[in-house]
Structure formats: C-alpha cells, structure tokens
Amino acid sequence: MRKKIVAGNWKMNTTYPEGETLAGAIAGKTNEVPGDVLLIAAPPFTHLCCLTGALREAGVKVAAQNCAAEAKGAYTGEVSAPMLASIGVEYCIIGHSERREYYGETGDVLRKKVRQALDAGLRPIFCIGEVLAEREAGRHFDVVRTQLEEVIIPLPTSDFEKIIIAYEPVWAIGTGKTATAGQAQEIHAFIRRVLAGKFGDSAGNTAILYGGSCKPSNAAELFAQPDVDGGLIGGASLVADDFIAIANAF
C-alpha cells in the first residue's frame, strides 16, 4: 500500500520564533489527522536542530529543503546530508523547481545529492515538473521523463524504494493556478508508468505527490485521483489550520 503523504515546504519563511509557533500549532492539531496520513514538515535550516524533536514527538516527520552534493569539506555555506541525519532529520527535498531555476541545479548535481541523501539514511523527496512554455508546447511528458532518467532511473531498486516523487507543474507554483485534477492524474499516471518500466511492481508502491498550489479548497479533488498520493505544500503549509485541513482531505 502506498502511503498518503502531506509534506509542508516552508521555503525561506518564518523567523525562528515564528517557526516555533507554527510548529507548535501543527503539533497541537496532529490528533485531528487520520493515522494513515504521514505528515512531513520542512522548516528552514536555521530551525531544524531546535524543532525536529518537538515535531517528531507529535508524529510529524522532518525534512530538510536541500542538502549538499558532497559529504564534507571546504564548501562554505553548505549543509551536508550526514549533518542533517545527525540531528534527526529523516527526509530531504531535492530538485525543487526553485533550486533548478535560481541556482542552476542540473541532473548531474541532483544525482549526487540524491546519492548523498540515501547514503546518509535520508529519504529523498525528488521533485520533477515542467515550466509553462514546456506545458504549452506539449513537452511536459518528455520533460518529466528526462528528469527521471537523469537521476532516478539509474538507481538500484533497493534505493528507488526509498524515494518519494513530487510532481510540480512549475507554472502553478505561487501563481494561484492549479492543474486540474484530470491533468494531475494524467501526468502522475505517466510518471508511474515510466518508473514501472525500470522498477516493475515497486513503482506501484511509490508515493507521487502533487506540488502545485494545493490548498484546502482543491485538495480533496486532487487526492481522490488514483495516482495522486498527497501533496508537497508550499504557502498553505505556513498556516497550521490549512495544513491540517489538507491532510484531512483524503
């Protein structure tokens, strides 16, 4: 059985006191969420050491928003996967569209980051998706296939089984636009077929999250699709009531 997952990506938001308040508000509401829904929170790096314990006690798994492509060394400003694992972080978002666009992260870089995360015992939440021009040109299937082939398809099955996929229609992030439930299902099903071509039955157990402006008003329709296993939530994860409402949308 695939897990139902709602992961909140806080991005570069909240000071530490604000993050502490948000984490406390989420932790205070986890008893409202069905037991078969896995909650994950990805606060900024500055918050992780102090918030991880309290979130985990409330049943919320903790993710980092990124990790370095190297395990250690003279890489000023970077945070390695072993560092993250050492403070109780269990997941790591890798390949988010903002990292690809703003920081030029290529398939080669992301392949190294996934390897680092896996070697440190972290579970990658690997992001793929197309920009508006690619969608309008009808290239979205080719784009996501290439992104999978660059990083995920080369993995052995034992590593692949630790991966969560997050599909991001990049044109819907922070724009208020949302893929229709039918569009989300179409491409999620395509992603699963691509994965099944390499990994067989294991692809049927892989959670594929929708990552494009998911909110309480549209989560139920999206999550009702057979290949949409939850959401990678941006803005709505900064409001505890909204985040919990999304988790209750299954």
Secondary structure, DSSP 8 states (H G I E B T S, - for coil): ---EEEEEE--S---HHHHHHHHHHHHTTGGGS-TTEEEEEE--HHHHHHHHHHHHHTTEEEEES---SSSSSS-TT---HHHHHHTT--EEEES-HHHHHHH---HHHHHHHHHHHHHTT-EEEEEE---HHHHHTT-HHHHHHHHHHHHTTTS-HHHHTT-EEEE--GGGSSSS----HHHHHHHHHHHHHHHHHHHGGGGGG--EEE-SS--TTTHHHHHTSTT--EEEESGGGGSHHHHHHHHTT-
